[in-house]
Amino acid sequence: MDKTAQKVTQDLLARAHSPDSANRIYTDKIQYRTLHLRPSSPPPTQLNARAARRKAREQDKSKKKLKPKPLSSRERRRLGLHDIPRKGQKYEVYEPLNKLWMGYAREVLGNELYTGGPGAAAKLSSAEFHGAEVEVSRSRCPGRVGIQGIVVRDRKFVFEVITKKNAVKVVPKEGTTFRVSVITAEAETPDATSDAAGRFVFEILGDQMMLRSADRANRKFKAHFLTKL
């Protein structure tokens, strides 16, 4: 350390400490200590890494701006994305869906298709009913009794059914009993003699089905007494 720097350092110490303390601090901590200098800017490798990170962040921001935000449930309802258009409200359009559901129901029921019982009830409780042909057998509202058609939407609280008159009926599940029939594979053969003998007819209680079809799939239904019947 040159004399000028030494004098400046001692003057600064003398402003904050007594002469004895200033001399001691200078001798013990400053005079014979090496001064490690660091560059004021990072090396080029760090600069390149920093620029790469900044570029990656800018690219992520640009991608987020291009990616459209998903629609909320309220926006989907307002736009009518789940509504059936007028041109699609035809019974014959959904008849192939009903045939597919028949095969699905026969596969789900298995041997219970011929025997019935609690095993069939447990399987049907968690089954999918899109495409099933249902008929309102009992209801708190007498005007709904007799409505028959193919289920086009299995919602949480209602069945949307399209009738043979090409009309979409919204039937609440609460207080309504639906009758559903599954045709056996033998009854669909051309040489079948009795159609009634080849049907497995069952009824489902709408009060116990007030769940979305996806939620019913993993739910276990327990048999208990129903006070509303």
Disulfide bonds with the S-S distance in Angstrom:
none
